[in-house]
Amino acid sequence: MAVENIVEEYIRTHPGSQKLHGRAEKVFAADGATHVARLLSPFRPYITHAKGSRKWDVDGNEYIDYVMGHGALILGHGHPDVVRAVQEQMAKGVHYGDNHELEIEWAELIKSMMPSVERVEFFSCGQEANMMAIRLARIFTGKRKILKFDENFHGWADEVVAPALGVVADEVKVIPGHDLNLVEEELAAKEYAILLIEGGGAHMGGQIPWDADFVRALPGLTQRYGTIFLIDEVVTGFRDSLGGWQATVGVTPDLTTLGKTIGGGLGVGALGGRADIMDILKPKAPPQRFIIHTGTWNANPLTAAAGIAACKLYIGGEVQKKANQLGAYLRERGNQALKERGINGRLYGSSIVHLYLGPIDYEPSDDTLPPTRDVRKLMAGVPTKVRLCLHLLHRGVSTVGARFFILSVAHTEKDIDQTVKAFADSLDAMIAEGTLNQASPG
Ligand SMILES: Cc1ncc(COP(=O)(O)O)c(C=O)c1O
């Protein structure tokens, strides 16, 4: 049965969260949220604990979690190997302010999974790794400018956002994706230190997926014009495939940034890549080519212990396989629900399943791809999805704005069956309340 007024109903069933949101608004300027993805009107639930594929809020509501630590938790909440490693390390010391064997083991595991990684450097988060990559590229090439693609996300710092956002990103040029002539035109000016792309495509592993042939052509161009080519695998690294997204497309970047999954759920970033570029960090480098790297939390033993426990589980490739299988199951069942209701839209993607609501421009050969190549269409439909997000929360399914469902190995087919039921009921409720249109017959 359709819920008459979802907002009222949601507030009624989340009184504890409403109260906490009131407190949060007084301390956090961004409408009480500590991350833009945690914003929702009237408010998102306030979580008390999580386990496996589930999390619970202060009002006792249970959710199947598809936010999964913004993509960090491919093992799910509280994987026993990670919990054990963290607990044991906690007792041995969280920070030695010194070198330790765990950091070496962790870096060796990463190197063994990704052949393009000759050297590794650890950071507190993914964005920091991108900042270091930019700095290294500038020194290595002697050039200043940064080239990136429309919608591709690399963090919030000046150097990685579009200048139009009102920040001091005047050396950043943002161009549309999939235009090789344009890329060559820009690079030919020989002013660019680095070209960055998001692994998989823009937004969480590919809401706007890359055409593999386009990406395969990029290293040839960057080499020709003396620009460093970076693939940002902060989301995709060790998620969809063992060698990262670069292994699935068969492209070798100069540098790769990692984060999320490699920390097993603790905050981390890493930069890996060509030794000759990373050697700029060597104290013996010529003074004009040497940069220092500090960072209190770099490779701290606690994160290293969690990271090792997690990376050991990625090595066999089984984690990635299972997350992809679950993604395929969600796509198949969810798309059936859309089809049965005559709703123009599609679930696509791999271990992160994206929701597209809009016209079907063509039938892709592969159901990991969306049924349109139009970037504006892929990015549209936000208010409808936000409404859907609220409906899903009300039915025990937690997503970021119903834009994507992030799978982990802790999810089960039963979870997905329950999710698809909540998805179908939400669609029905939205059709009934007039916030979602069905396609015209025929
Ligand atoms: C592709 C990509 N790069 C970089 C980042 C920034 O990582 P962090 O939030 O760990 O700084 C993110 C965060 O979501 C991301 O999705």
The ligand as an ORCA input file, in Angstrom:
! r2SCAN-3c Opt
* xyz 0 1
  C      37.379      8.619     -7.361
  C      37.668      9.283     -6.055
  N      38.860      9.871     -5.883
  C      39.193     10.459     -4.735
  C      38.314     10.494     -3.683
  C      38.713     11.170     -2.421
  O      38.991     10.205     -1.487
  P      38.926     10.595      0.073
  O      37.498     10.924      0.380
  O      39.433      9.378      0.773
  O      39.824     11.764      0.227
  C      37.060      9.893     -3.807
  C      36.091      9.910     -2.706
  O      34.984      9.457     -2.791
  C      36.719      9.288     -5.029
  O      35.512      8.739     -5.219
*
